[in-house]
Amino acid sequence: MLSHLVLGSSNSLYLGDMLFYAIVFIILMWLIKIVAWGPVTKMMKERADRIANDIDSAEKSRQDAAKLAEQREAALKNSHAEASTIVSDAKDNGNKQREQIVSGAQQEVQTLKQNAQKSIEQERKDALKGAQDDVASLSIEIASKIIQKELNAQDQKQLIDSYIEGLGKQNESR
């Protein structure tokens, strides 16, 4: 083609061929820019956008997971605190009920003890009253019998025996 233009004699590279290759290369690059460079750059831009979106989405997902983990941790702490409060309240209520039961039992024991003491005191008073009555009647009987007759040792023994028999009969009749 343009083979008659020679750059140098020893190179045997023709200036015309070189100029032809350079022009063809420039035209080819221009055609590649028009035909392929636009779609390739568009594809690369879309891919870069998709990767950026994926990174943003992953970061958002990580932040959401971190928030959810914090919420779960807070809920777990709250449930532990609530469980501790419930257990503490149950212990307090149990202690209060125990104290009320013990206090009630102590009051009941005290009341029974007081009633028993009153009953014992009343029975003691009744026994003393009965003994006083018995002694008084015995004294009256002995005095009346002594007045009726002078006693010797034998008569005194008979008088005491008859009186003891009389007491036995009185106690049996009660």
C-alpha angles and dihedrals in degrees: 000000000000090000097132093074107080123185096205135353097233097047096054087207111136122224092217093055090048092050090047092051091048093051092045090048092051092047090047091050090049091050091047089051092051099040107028109014095065096052092040092051090044090050091047091048091049090048091048090049092048091049090048090049091048090050091048091047091048091049091049090048090049091050091047090049090049091050091048090049090051091049091049091048091050091047090049091050090048091050091049090049091046092049090050090050092050092049091047092049091048091051091048092049090048091050091048092050091047091051091048092050093047091046091049091048091049091050091049091049090049091050092048090048092051092047091049091050091049090048092048091048091049092048090048090051090048091049091049090048090050091047090048090050091048092048091047093050091044091050091049092049093047092047092049093049092047090051091049094055142005110248129223122191093274094047091046090054091049091047092053092046092050091048092051089051089050091052091049090053091048093051091048091052093054 
